[in-house]
Amino acid sequence: MSLRKMIAGVVCAATLAAAPVTAFAEPVQKIKFMEVIHSLFYSPLYVAQGNGYFRQEGLEFDLVAAQGSDKATAALLSGAADIVLAGPETAVYIENGQSPEKIRIFAGLTATDGSFLIGRSKDEKFDWASLKGKTILGWRKGSAPALFLDKVLKDHGLDPEKDVTVITNIAIPARVGAFMAGTADYATFFEPDVTKIEASGQGYSLANVGKAAGQIDYTVFTAKEGYIKANPKVIQGFTNAIAKGEAWLQTASPAEAAKVLAPYFKGVPEDEIASSVLRHREAGVWKASPLVTPEAMSELQKLLVASGVLDAGKEVSYDKLVDPTFARAAQ
């Protein structure tokens, strides 16, 4: 199903909690925010909220998971969300689509794919080429996780259409249960699902997809072009908070980070969160700055063309995808 059709058929609602009474020079502004999924992969966002950086900028919001970049973008276009965290490919799809509303990327959060390939047994000498003939539980075709997995498979001499079978039709909330019930030989998951599966003994992390794919911006913050023009202070404040969260997480100890992140992942022990922070940091998945560069957008669109979800010649110029003003100011 195309993103345009999904947008037409999806109705999303974001519910905001009442703000506590706090002394500020200016009233705290409530905004409608939606994240693609809820994952430790997005730790800089939670750090920015947990450390009070958004409140310092006079902003407040609840975390609402859309369960897919297509659904998050649908919420953005319908007005159910003001700002969303989603894959940067959505901006390309919207720009090339029929929607009269266009969106712009104004800040980046992650520098590459944060998902991990999970196998049924431990394999310390794992080689991506060994996936030939196997079944992989993947993500929706055209989504960022699908694009990056395609790239890694091709980089290791595998044809994603012929050499492996990638399952793409299982809804995000059902993926963990499906894999633990025996679906597929391998799967890609984000934290904390990786830790959950390993704790069950039903699977083991073998490799990070992003580390194998290389550095290409993976999840970004977007808003409608009209909203950005009408609310520059909100966008700048949001970007400032993200910049602070990204910078803090670059140097904080895993134990410090785990204390800030623990309230966002109830039921996950702090030592497991700390291990996850270290795992992500070693894979180099978090951006140190919110700026999304022309080079990143060029590499992304090469992925889209190579995966067959964007026709050659339909690439979109950087200035129609990204407004770098706010990230540059935050730096």
C-alpha positions in Angstrom: 0.0 0.0 0.0 1.4 3.4 -0.9 2.0 6.1 1.7 -0.5 8.3 0.0 -3.2 5.6 0.3 -2.2 4.9 3.8 -2.6 8.6 4.7 -6.1 8.6 3.2 -7.1 5.6 5.3 -5.5 6.3 8.6 -7.0 8.4 11.4 -4.6 9.1 14.3 -5.2 11.0 17.5 -2.6 12.3 19.9 -3.7 12.8 23.5 -2.0 15.4 25.6 -1.7 15.4 29.4 -2.3 18.5 31.5 0.8 20.4 32.3 1.8 20.7 35.9 2.0 24.2 37.4 5.6 25.4 37.1 7.1 28.9 37.3 8.3 30.0 33.8 9.0 33.3 32.3 6.6 32.4 29.5 3.7 29.9 29.6 4.6 26.3 28.7 3.2 25.5 25.2 1.7 22.1 24.7 2.4 20.6 21.3 1.2 17.4 19.6 4.1 15.0 19.1 4.2 11.5 17.7 7.1 9.1 17.5 7.3 6.3 15.0 7.7 3.6 17.7 8.9 3.6 21.3 12.5 2.4 21.4 15.8 2.8 23.3 17.1 3.6 19.8 15.6 7.1 20.3 17.3 7.7 23.7 18.5 11.3 22.9 14.8 12.3 22.6 13.9 10.8 26.0 17.1 12.2 27.6 16.0 15.7 26.3 12.6 15.2 28.0 13.9 13.5 31.1 16.6 16.1 31.7 14.1 18.9 31.3 15.5 20.4 28.1 12.1 20.8 26.5 10.7 22.4 29.6 13.6 24.9 29.5 12.5 25.8 26.0 8.9 26.3 27.2 7.6 23.1 25.5 5.7 20.1 26.7 4.2 17.0 25.0 3.3 13.4 25.6 5.0 10.5 23.8 2.5 8.8 21.4 3.8 5.9 19.3 2.3 5.8 15.8 3.6 2.3 15.0 5.0 3.2 11.6 6.5 6.2 9.7 3.5 6.0 7.3 1.0 6.4 10.2 3.1 9.2 11.9 3.2 11.1 8.6 -0.6 10.6 8.1 -1.1 12.1 11.6 1.1 15.0 10.6 -0.8 15.8 7.4 -4.2 15.4 9.1 -3.3 17.8 11.9 -3.3 15.1 14.6 0.3 15.8 15.2 2.4 19.0 15.0 5.8 17.3 15.0 6.7 13.7 14.3 9.8 11.5 14.5 9.9 9.3 11.4 12.1 8.1 8.7 13.4 10.7 6.3 12.1 8.8 3.3 8.6 10.0 4.1 9.6 13.6 3.1 10.7 12.3 -0.3 7.4 10.3 -0.7 5.3 13.3 0.2 7.2 15.7 -2.0 6.7 13.4 -5.0 3.1 12.7 -4.1 -0.2 14.4 -4.6 -0.7 15.9 -1.2 -1.0 19.7 -1.3 0.6 19.8 2.1 4.4 19.3 2.1 6.6 18.5 5.1 10.1 19.5 6.0 12.9 17.8 8.0 14.2 20.3 10.6 16.4 18.1 12.8 17.9 14.6 12.9 18.1 12.1 15.8 19.8 9.0 14.6 22.8 8.6 12.3 22.1 5.1 10.9 19.9 2.1 11.5 19.6 1.0 15.1 18.0 -2.4 14.6 19.8 -5.6 15.3 19.6 -8.9 13.4 18.4 -11.6 15.7 19.0 -15.3 15.1 17.7 -18.5 16.7 21.1 -19.4 18.1 24.3 -17.7 19.1 26.9 -17.3 16.3 30.0 -15.3 17.2 31.3 -15.8 13.7 28.2 -14.6 12.0 28.5 -13.6 8.3 25.6 -11.8 6.5 26.2 -14.1 3.4 25.0 -17.0 5.5 21.5 -15.7 5.3 21.1 -17.1 1.8 18.1 -19.3 1.6 16.8 -18.1 4.9 13.6 -16.3 6.0 13.8 -12.9 7.7 11.1 -11.2 9.6 11.5 -7.6 8.3 9.5 -4.4 8.1 7.1 -2.7 5.6 8.6 -2.3 2.1 9.8 1.2 1.5 10.3 1.9 5.3 13.7 2.8 6.6 14.4 -0.6 8.3 13.6 -2.3 5.0 15.8 0.0 2.9 18.8 -0.5 5.2 18.4 -4.3 5.4 18.2 -4.3 1.6 21.5 -2.4 1.4 23.3 -4.7 3.8 22.1 -7.8 2.0 23.2 -6.4 -1.4 26.6 -5.3 0.1 27.2 -9.0 1.0 26.3 -10.4 -2.4 22.7 -11.3 -1.7 19.7 -10.4 -3.8 16.9 -9.5 -1.4 14.2 -10.6 -3.9 15.8 -14.0 -4.7 18.3 -15.2 -2.2 16.2 -14.6 1.0 12.6 -14.4 1.9 11.7 -11.2 3.8 8.3 -11.2 5.6 6.9 -7.6 5.5 3.3 -8.0 6.3 3.3 -8.4 10.1 2.2 -5.3 12.0 4.7 -3.7 14.3 3.0 -4.6 17.6 2.8 -8.3 16.6 6.4 -8.7 15.5 7.9 -9.9 18.8 5.2 -12.4 19.4 5.4 -13.7 15.9 9.1 -14.3 16.1 8.9 -15.9 19.5 6.2 -18.1 18.2 8.5 -19.4 15.5 8.0 -17.1 12.5 11.2 -16.8 10.4 14.7 -17.9 10.9 16.0 -14.4 11.6 14.5 -11.0 12.3 15.5 -7.4 12.8 14.4 -5.6 16.0 15.1 -2.5 18.0 15.8 -2.2 21.7 14.3 -3.0 24.2 12.8 -5.8 22.1 16.3 -7.2 21.5 16.8 -7.6 25.2 13.4 -9.0 25.7 13.9 -11.7 23.1 17.4 -12.6 24.4 16.1 -12.9 28.0 13.4 -15.3 26.7 16.1 -17.6 25.2 14.3 -17.5 21.8 16.8 -15.4 19.9 20.2 -13.8 20.0 21.6 -10.5 18.7 24.1 -11.2 15.9 24.8 -7.9 14.2 23.8 -4.2 14.1 22.2 -3.4 10.7 23.4 0.3 10.9 27.0 -0.6 11.6 27.0 -2.8 8.5 25.2 -0.2 6.3 27.2 2.9 7.2 26.2 6.4 8.3 23.0 7.6 6.6 20.5 9.7 8.6 17.8 7.3 9.7 15.2 9.1 11.9 14.4 12.8 11.7 11.9 15.3 13.1 9.5 16.7 10.6 6.6 19.2 10.5 4.4 20.7 7.9 5.9 23.5 6.0 3.1 25.8 7.1 3.5 24.9 10.7 7.3 25.6 10.6 6.7 29.1 9.1 3.9 29.9 11.6 5.8 28.5 14.7 9.6 29.2 14.3 10.0 29.6 18.1 8.5 26.2 18.7 10.7 24.5 16.1 13.8 26.3 17.4 13.1 25.4 21.0 12.4 21.8 20.0 15.7 21.6 18.1 17.6 23.2 20.9 16.4 20.6 23.3 17.3 17.7 20.9 20.8 19.2 20.4 21.3 19.2 24.2 20.0 15.6 24.5 22.3 14.4 21.8 25.3 16.2 23.3 24.6 14.9 26.8 24.3 11.3 25.6 27.7 11.4 23.9 29.5 11.7 27.1 27.2 10.4 29.9 28.1 7.1 31.4 25.8 4.2 30.6 24.7 4.1 34.3 23.9 7.8 34.3 21.9 7.4 31.0 20.1 4.4 32.4 18.8 6.4 35.4 17.3 9.1 33.0 15.9 6.5 30.6 14.4 4.1 33.1 11.1 5.9 33.6 10.5 5.6 29.8 11.0 1.8 29.9 9.2 0.6 32.9 9.9 -3.1 33.6 13.4 -3.0 32.0 16.1 -3.2 34.7 18.6 -0.3 34.7 21.5 -2.6 34.1 19.9 -3.8 30.9 19.2 -0.3 29.8 22.9 0.6 30.5 24.0 -2.3 28.4 21.7 -1.2 25.6 23.1 2.3 25.8 26.6 0.9 25.4 25.5 -1.3 22.6 24.0 1.6 20.7 27.0 3.9 21.3 29.4 1.3 20.1 27.4 0.9 16.9 27.5 4.7 16.4 23.8 5.0 15.8 23.2 8.4 17.6 23.8 11.8 16.0 26.0 14.2 17.9 24.3 17.2 16.2 20.7 17.6 14.8 21.9 18.9 11.5 20.8 16.8 8.5 23.2 17.4 5.6 22.8 17.4 1.8 25.1 14.4 1.7 22.8 12.4 4.0 19.8 13.1 1.8 21.7 12.2 -1.3 22.8 8.8 0.1 19.2 8.2 1.4 17.8 8.7 -2.1 20.4 6.4 -3.6 19.0 3.7 -1.2 15.4 4.5 -2.3 16.4 4.1 -6.0 18.4 1.0 -5.4 15.5 -0.6 -3.5 13.0 0.2 -6.3 10.8 2.5 -4.3 11.9 5.7 -6.0 12.3 6.0 -9.8 15.7 7.3 -11.0 15.2 10.9 -11.9 12.6 11.5 -9.2 15.1 12.5 -6.6 14.2 15.6 -4.6 16.5 18.5 -4.0 17.8 19.1 -0.5 16.1 22.4 0.0 12.7 20.8 -0.7 13.3 18.2 2.0 15.3 19.9 4.7 15.1 23.3 6.5 18.6 23.4 8.2 18.1 26.8 9.7 17.1 25.6 13.2 19.8 22.9 13.5 22.5 25.3 12.5 21.2 27.8 15.1 21.2 25.1 17.8 24.8 24.2 17.1 
